[in-house]
Amino acid sequence: MATNKIEQLIEDIYEFVESCKMQPFSTTKVIV
C-alpha cells in the first residue's frame, strides 16, 4: 500500500523540520 510510504515520508520530513529548528535557521543550510 502507498499509504505506508506516504506516512514514512511525512515522518522523515517532520524529523528534518525539527532538526532544522534546533539549529539557528539558515536557508543556505537547507539548500546544502
C-alpha distance matrix in Angstrom:
0.0 3.8 5.5 6.1 7.6 9.4 10.8 12.0 13.5 15.2 16.6 17.9 19.6 21.0 22.5 23.9 25.6 27.0 28.4 30.0 31.6 33.2 35.1 37.7 35.5 36.2 34.6 35.7 33.8 30.5 31.3 32.2
3.8 0.0 3.8 5.4 5.3 6.3 8.7 10.0 10.7 12.4 14.4 15.5 16.7 18.4 20.2 21.2 22.7 24.5 26.0 27.2 28.9 30.7 32.4 34.8 32.4 32.9 31.2 32.4 30.6 27.3 27.9 29.0
5.5 3.8 0.0 3.8 5.4 5.0 6.1 8.6 9.7 10.4 12.3 14.2 15.2 16.3 18.4 19.9 21.0 22.4 24.3 25.7 26.9 28.8 30.8 33.2 31.0 31.9 30.4 32.0 30.1 26.7 27.8 29.1
6.1 5.4 3.8 0.0 3.8 5.4 5.1 6.3 8.6 9.9 10.7 12.4 14.4 15.3 16.7 18.5 20.1 21.2 22.7 24.5 25.9 27.4 29.5 32.2 30.3 31.3 30.1 31.4 29.1 26.0 27.3 28.1
7.6 5.3 5.4 3.8 0.0 3.8 5.4 5.1 6.1 8.6 9.9 10.5 12.3 14.2 15.4 16.5 18.4 20.0 21.1 22.6 24.5 26.0 27.7 30.3 28.2 28.9 27.4 28.4 26.3 23.2 24.1 24.9
9.4 6.3 5.0 5.4 3.8 0.0 3.8 5.4 5.0 6.2 8.6 9.8 10.5 12.2 14.3 15.3 16.5 18.3 20.0 21.1 22.6 24.6 26.3 28.6 26.3 27.1 25.5 27.0 25.1 21.8 22.9 24.1
10.8 8.7 6.1 5.1 5.4 3.8 0.0 3.8 5.4 5.1 6.2 8.7 9.9 10.5 12.3 14.2 15.3 16.5 18.4 20.0 21.1 22.9 25.0 27.5 25.6 26.8 25.8 27.4 25.2 22.1 23.7 24.9
12.0 10.0 8.6 6.3 5.1 5.4 3.8 0.0 3.8 5.4 5.1 6.2 8.7 9.8 10.6 12.3 14.3 15.3 16.5 18.5 20.1 21.4 23.3 26.1 24.4 25.4 24.5 25.7 23.2 20.3 21.9 22.5
13.5 10.7 9.7 8.6 6.1 5.0 5.4 3.8 0.0 3.8 5.4 5.1 6.2 8.5 9.9 10.5 12.3 14.3 15.4 16.6 18.5 20.3 21.8 24.2 22.1 22.8 21.5 22.7 20.5 17.4 18.7 19.7
15.2 12.4 10.4 9.9 8.6 6.2 5.1 5.4 3.8 0.0 3.8 5.4 5.1 6.0 8.6 9.8 10.5 12.2 14.2 15.3 16.5 18.6 20.5 22.8 20.6 21.8 20.8 22.6 20.5 17.2 19.1 20.5
16.6 14.4 12.3 10.7 9.9 8.6 6.2 5.1 5.4 3.8 0.0 3.8 5.5 5.0 6.1 8.5 9.9 10.5 12.2 14.2 15.4 16.8 19.0 21.7 20.2 21.7 21.3 22.8 20.2 17.4 19.8 20.6
17.9 15.5 14.2 12.4 10.5 9.8 8.7 6.2 5.1 5.4 3.8 0.0 3.8 5.5 5.2 6.2 8.7 10.0 10.6 12.4 14.4 15.6 17.2 20.0 18.4 19.5 18.9 20.0 17.2 14.6 16.7 17.2
19.6 16.7 15.2 14.4 12.3 10.5 9.9 8.7 6.2 5.1 5.5 3.8 0.0 3.8 5.5 5.0 6.2 8.6 9.9 10.6 12.4 14.5 15.9 18.1 15.9 17.0 16.1 17.7 15.4 12.3 14.5 15.8
21.0 18.4 16.3 15.3 14.2 12.2 10.5 9.8 8.5 6.0 5.0 5.5 3.8 0.0 3.8 5.4 5.1 6.2 8.6 9.9 10.7 12.7 14.8 17.2 15.5 17.3 17.1 19.1 16.6 13.9 16.8 18.0
22.5 20.2 18.4 16.7 15.4 14.3 12.3 10.6 9.9 8.6 6.1 5.2 5.5 3.8 0.0 3.8 5.5 5.1 6.1 8.6 9.9 10.8 13.0 16.0 14.9 16.8 17.1 18.5 15.5 13.4 16.5 17.0
23.9 21.2 19.9 18.5 16.5 15.3 14.2 12.3 10.5 9.8 8.5 6.2 5.0 5.4 3.8 0.0 3.8 5.5 5.2 6.3 8.8 10.1 11.2 13.9 12.3 13.6 13.6 14.9 11.9 9.7 12.7 13.2
25.6 22.7 21.0 20.1 18.4 16.5 15.3 14.3 12.3 10.5 9.9 8.7 6.2 5.1 5.5 3.8 0.0 3.8 5.5 5.1 6.3 8.9 10.3 12.3 10.3 12.2 12.4 14.5 12.1 9.7 13.1 14.4
27.0 24.5 22.4 21.2 20.0 18.3 16.5 15.3 14.3 12.2 10.5 10.0 8.6 6.2 5.1 5.5 3.8 0.0 3.8 5.4 5.1 6.5 9.2 11.8 11.0 13.6 14.8 16.7 13.9 12.4 16.0 16.8
28.4 26.0 24.3 22.7 21.1 20.0 18.4 16.5 15.4 14.2 12.2 10.6 9.9 8.6 6.1 5.2 5.5 3.8 0.0 3.8 5.4 5.2 6.9 10.2 10.0 12.2 13.6 14.8 11.5 10.7 14.4 14.4
30.0 27.2 25.7 24.5 22.6 21.1 20.0 18.5 16.6 15.3 14.2 12.4 10.6 9.9 8.6 6.3 5.1 5.4 3.8 0.0 3.8 5.4 5.4 7.7 6.4 8.6 10.0 11.6 8.7 7.9 11.7 12.4
31.6 28.9 26.9 25.9 24.5 22.6 21.1 20.1 18.5 16.5 15.4 14.4 12.4 10.7 9.9 8.8 6.3 5.1 5.4 3.8 0.0 3.8 5.4 7.1 6.5 9.8 11.9 14.1 11.7 11.1 14.9 15.8
33.2 30.7 28.8 27.4 26.0 24.6 22.9 21.4 20.3 18.6 16.8 15.6 14.5 12.7 10.8 10.1 8.9 6.5 5.2 5.4 3.8 0.0 3.8 6.8 8.1 11.3 13.9 15.4 12.5 12.8 16.6 16.7
35.1 32.4 30.8 29.5 27.7 26.3 25.0 23.3 21.8 20.5 19.0 17.2 15.9 14.8 13.0 11.2 10.3 9.2 6.9 5.4 5.4 3.8 0.0 3.8 5.7 8.3 11.4 12.3 9.6 10.9 14.4 14.2
37.7 34.8 33.2 32.2 30.3 28.6 27.5 26.1 24.2 22.8 21.7 20.0 18.1 17.2 16.0 13.9 12.3 11.8 10.2 7.7 7.1 6.8 3.8 0.0 3.8 6.4 10.0 11.3 9.6 11.2 14.4 14.7
35.5 32.4 31.0 30.3 28.2 26.3 25.6 24.4 22.1 20.6 20.2 18.4 15.9 15.5 14.9 12.3 10.3 11.0 10.0 6.4 6.5 8.1 5.7 3.8 0.0 3.8 6.8 9.0 7.9 8.5 11.7 12.8
36.2 32.9 31.9 31.3 28.9 27.1 26.8 25.4 22.8 21.8 21.7 19.5 17.0 17.3 16.8 13.6 12.2 13.6 12.2 8.6 9.8 11.3 8.3 6.4 3.8 0.0 3.8 5.4 5.5 6.8 9.0 10.2
34.6 31.2 30.4 30.1 27.4 25.5 25.8 24.5 21.5 20.8 21.3 18.9 16.1 17.1 17.1 13.6 12.4 14.8 13.6 10.0 11.9 13.9 11.4 10.0 6.8 3.8 0.0 3.8 5.4 5.1 6.2 8.6
35.7 32.4 32.0 31.4 28.4 27.0 27.4 25.7 22.7 22.6 22.8 20.0 17.7 19.1 18.5 14.9 14.5 16.7 14.8 11.6 14.1 15.4 12.3 11.3 9.0 5.4 3.8 0.0 3.8 5.4 5.1 6.0
33.8 30.6 30.1 29.1 26.3 25.1 25.2 23.2 20.5 20.5 20.2 17.2 15.4 16.6 15.5 11.9 12.1 13.9 11.5 8.7 11.7 12.5 9.6 9.6 7.9 5.5 5.4 3.8 0.0 3.8 5.5 5.1
30.5 27.3 26.7 26.0 23.2 21.8 22.1 20.3 17.4 17.2 17.4 14.6 12.3 13.9 13.4 9.7 9.7 12.4 10.7 7.9 11.1 12.8 10.9 11.2 8.5 6.8 5.1 5.4 3.8 0.0 3.8 5.5
31.3 27.9 27.8 27.3 24.1 22.9 23.7 21.9 18.7 19.1 19.8 16.7 14.5 16.8 16.5 12.7 13.1 16.0 14.4 11.7 14.9 16.6 14.4 14.4 11.7 9.0 6.2 5.1 5.5 3.8 0.0 3.8
32.2 29.0 29.1 28.1 24.9 24.1 24.9 22.5 19.7 20.5 20.6 17.2 15.8 18.0 17.0 13.2 14.4 16.8 14.4 12.4 15.8 16.7 14.2 14.7 12.8 10.2 8.6 6.0 5.1 5.5 3.8 0.0
